[in-house]
């Protein structure tokens, strides 16, 4: 399986069957290059411009933007309700956490999660191999809060997202605080992580470079 970080909260995940799942595509105002390739499945955590831009995606794709259980292109996808803020959505609205299984790995994309998770939330998410988590604060969890959530979920690999880089056009914190609270961080030289083996480590942070 290949996980490619396109910037912000957008990842392209491709399994051994060639199926492509795209998360939270953004528009050009975010600062990164928009995704103009094909996808089989697109998940959207909430309807903000930096997470729901699908106009540049080529071909037909299945769109998942709701809470519930889905089989999109035969990929099991679960949408779990959450909020974009600490006030149950009163400030920024709802957010959907997604889990999906590809190549026998369970991936969890937290979207723009803005609050700590309850035990009920964690039980709903279940076992996770690869966690995609926002860490930039301001609009989502900050570095300390994200580390607490990551440790509570307890995945094998943790990939931070939604943080400040030189390309991003609006203010977020960088990834450094998250790394400090997680007490580890392996910087990958490119924007793609390939996973083929059984995952046995715990809470290992992989930091991808944006394209």
C-alpha positions as CSV (number, residue, x, y, z in Angstrom):
1,X,0.0,0.0,0.0
2,X,1.1,3.5,-0.8
3,X,0.2,6.6,1.2
4,X,0.9,9.9,-0.5
5,X,0.5,13.2,1.4
6,X,-0.7,15.9,-1.0
7,X,-0.6,18.6,1.7
8,X,-3.0,19.8,4.4
9,X,-5.4,16.9,5.2
10,X,-5.4,15.3,1.8
11,X,-3.8,11.9,1.2
12,X,-4.0,9.6,-1.8
13,X,-4.0,5.9,-0.6
14,X,-3.5,3.2,-3.2
15,X,-3.7,-0.5,-2.4
16,X,-2.2,-3.5,-4.1
17,X,-5.3,-3.8,-6.4
18,X,-4.7,-0.4,-7.8
19,X,-7.7,1.2,-6.0
20,X,-7.3,4.8,-5.0
21,X,-8.9,6.5,-2.1
22,X,-8.5,10.3,-1.8
23,X,-9.1,12.2,1.5
24,X,-10.2,15.8,2.0
25,X,-9.1,17.4,-1.3
26,X,-8.5,21.2,-1.1
27,X,-8.8,24.1,-3.5
28,X,-5.9,26.2,-4.8
29,X,-6.2,29.0,-2.2
30,X,-4.8,26.6,0.4
31,X,-1.3,26.9,-1.2
32,X,-0.6,23.4,-2.3
33,X,-1.1,22.0,-5.8
34,X,-4.6,20.6,-6.2
35,X,-5.1,17.0,-7.1
36,X,-5.8,16.5,-10.8
37,X,-5.5,12.7,-11.1
38,X,-8.0,9.9,-10.8
39,X,-9.6,8.4,-7.7
40,X,-12.0,5.6,-7.0
41,X,-13.2,6.9,-3.7
42,X,-13.2,10.4,-2.2
43,X,-13.9,11.0,1.5
44,X,-14.8,14.4,2.8
45,X,-14.7,15.1,6.5
46,X,-16.7,18.4,6.3
47,X,-17.8,21.0,3.8
48,X,-15.1,23.6,4.1
49,X,-13.1,24.8,1.0
50,X,-9.8,23.3,2.2
51,X,-11.4,19.8,2.5
52,X,-14.1,19.4,-0.1
53,X,-12.8,20.5,-3.5
54,X,-13.5,17.8,-6.1
55,X,-13.6,19.8,-9.4
56,X,-10.1,18.9,-10.5
57,X,-10.5,15.1,-9.9
58,X,-10.6,13.1,-13.1
59,X,-13.0,10.3,-14.0
60,X,-15.9,8.8,-12.0
61,X,-15.5,8.3,-8.3
62,X,-17.6,7.4,-5.3
63,X,-18.1,10.3,-2.9
64,X,-18.4,9.5,0.8
65,X,-19.3,12.6,2.9
66,X,-21.7,11.2,5.5
67,X,-21.7,9.3,8.8
68,X,-22.5,5.6,8.4
69,X,-21.1,2.4,6.9
70,X,-20.3,2.1,3.2
71,X,-18.7,-0.2,0.7
72,X,-17.1,2.2,-1.7
73,X,-15.4,0.4,-4.6
74,X,-15.5,-2.7,-2.3
75,X,-13.5,-0.8,0.4
76,X,-15.2,-0.8,3.8
77,X,-15.6,2.7,5.0
78,X,-17.0,3.9,8.3
79,X,-17.9,7.5,9.0
80,X,-18.0,8.4,12.7
81,X,-19.6,11.7,14.0
82,X,-17.4,14.2,15.7
83,X,-17.0,18.0,15.9
84,X,-14.7,20.7,14.4
85,X,-14.5,22.5,17.8
86,X,-14.8,22.0,21.6
87,X,-18.4,23.3,21.6
88,X,-20.1,20.4,19.9
89,X,-19.9,22.1,16.5
90,X,-21.3,25.5,17.7
91,X,-18.3,27.4,16.3
92,X,-17.2,25.4,13.2
93,X,-19.7,22.7,12.7
94,X,-19.5,18.9,12.5
95,X,-16.6,16.7,11.4
96,X,-16.6,13.1,10.3
97,X,-13.9,10.7,11.3
98,X,-13.3,7.9,8.7
99,X,-11.8,4.5,9.1
100,X,-11.3,2.3,6.1
101,X,-9.5,-1.0,5.4
102,X,-7.2,-1.5,2.5
103,X,-4.7,-4.3,2.0
104,X,-5.7,-5.5,5.5
105,X,-4.5,-2.3,7.1
106,X,-7.0,-0.1,9.0
107,X,-6.5,3.6,8.3
108,X,-8.1,6.3,10.4
109,X,-8.5,9.9,9.0
110,X,-9.5,12.3,11.8
111,X,-10.4,15.2,9.5
112,X,-10.6,18.5,11.3
113,X,-11.1,17.0,14.7
114,X,-11.3,19.8,17.3
115,X,-11.9,18.1,20.6
116,X,-10.6,15.3,22.8
117,X,-12.2,11.8,22.2
118,X,-14.4,10.1,24.7
119,X,-14.0,6.4,25.4
120,X,-17.1,5.9,23.3
121,X,-15.5,7.6,20.4
122,X,-12.3,5.5,20.7
123,X,-14.4,2.3,20.9
124,X,-16.3,3.4,17.7
125,X,-13.0,3.9,15.9
126,X,-11.6,0.6,17.0
127,X,-8.3,-0.9,16.1
128,X,-6.2,1.3,13.9
129,X,-2.9,0.5,12.1
130,X,-2.3,4.0,10.5
131,X,-3.6,7.2,12.0
132,X,-3.8,10.5,10.0
133,X,-4.2,13.2,12.6
134,X,-4.4,17.1,12.5
135,X,-1.8,18.7,14.7
136,X,-1.6,22.4,13.7
137,X,-4.0,23.9,16.3
138,X,-6.1,27.1,15.7
139,X,-8.9,25.3,13.8
140,X,-8.2,21.8,15.1
141,X,-6.3,19.9,17.9
142,X,-2.9,21.4,18.7
143,X,0.3,19.4,19.2
144,X,-0.3,18.5,22.8
145,X,-4.0,17.6,22.3
146,X,-3.2,15.6,19.2
147,X,-0.5,13.6,21.0
148,X,-3.1,12.7,23.7
149,X,-5.6,11.6,21.1
150,X,-2.9,9.6,19.2
151,X,-1.8,7.8,22.3
152,X,-5.5,7.0,23.3
153,X,-6.1,5.5,19.8
154,X,-2.8,3.6,19.9
155,X,-2.1,2.9,16.3
156,X,1.1,1.4,14.9
157,X,2.0,4.4,12.7
158,X,0.9,8.0,13.2
159,X,1.1,10.5,10.3
160,X,0.6,14.2,11.2
161,X,-1.3,16.5,8.9
162,X,-3.0,19.9,8.8
163,X,-0.1,21.9,10.1
164,X,2.0,24.9,8.9
165,X,4.5,24.4,6.0
166,X,6.0,27.1,3.7
167,X,3.3,26.3,1.1
168,X,0.3,26.8,3.4
169,X,-1.5,30.1,3.0
170,X,-3.0,30.5,6.5
171,X,-1.8,30.4,10.1
172,X,-1.3,27.0,11.8
173,X,1.3,25.7,14.2
174,X,4.1,23.6,12.8
175,X,4.6,19.9,13.5
176,X,7.3,20.4,16.1
177,X,5.1,20.5,19.3
178,X,3.4,17.2,18.2
179,X,6.8,15.5,17.8
180,X,7.9,16.8,21.2
181,X,4.8,15.4,23.0
182,X,5.0,12.1,21.0
183,X,8.7,11.9,21.8
184,X,9.6,10.5,18.4
185,X,9.4,11.5,14.7
186,X,10.9,9.9,11.6
187,X,11.1,12.4,8.8
188,X,10.5,10.8,5.4
189,X,12.4,12.4,2.5
190,X,9.5,12.3,0.1
191,X,5.7,12.5,0.3
192,X,5.0,8.8,-0.1
193,X,5.2,6.0,2.5
194,X,5.0,2.4,1.2
195,X,3.8,-0.3,3.6
196,X,4.0,-4.0,2.8
197,X,4.9,-5.7,6.0
198,X,3.1,-6.5,9.2
199,X,3.0,-3.5,11.6
200,X,4.2,-4.4,15.0
201,X,5.6,-1.1,16.4
202,X,3.4,1.3,18.4
203,X,2.8,5.1,18.0
204,X,5.7,5.6,15.5
205,X,5.4,9.1,14.0
206,X,6.2,9.3,10.3
207,X,6.5,12.9,8.9
208,X,6.0,13.1,5.2
209,X,7.3,15.9,3.0
210,X,4.6,17.6,0.9
211,X,5.1,17.5,-2.9
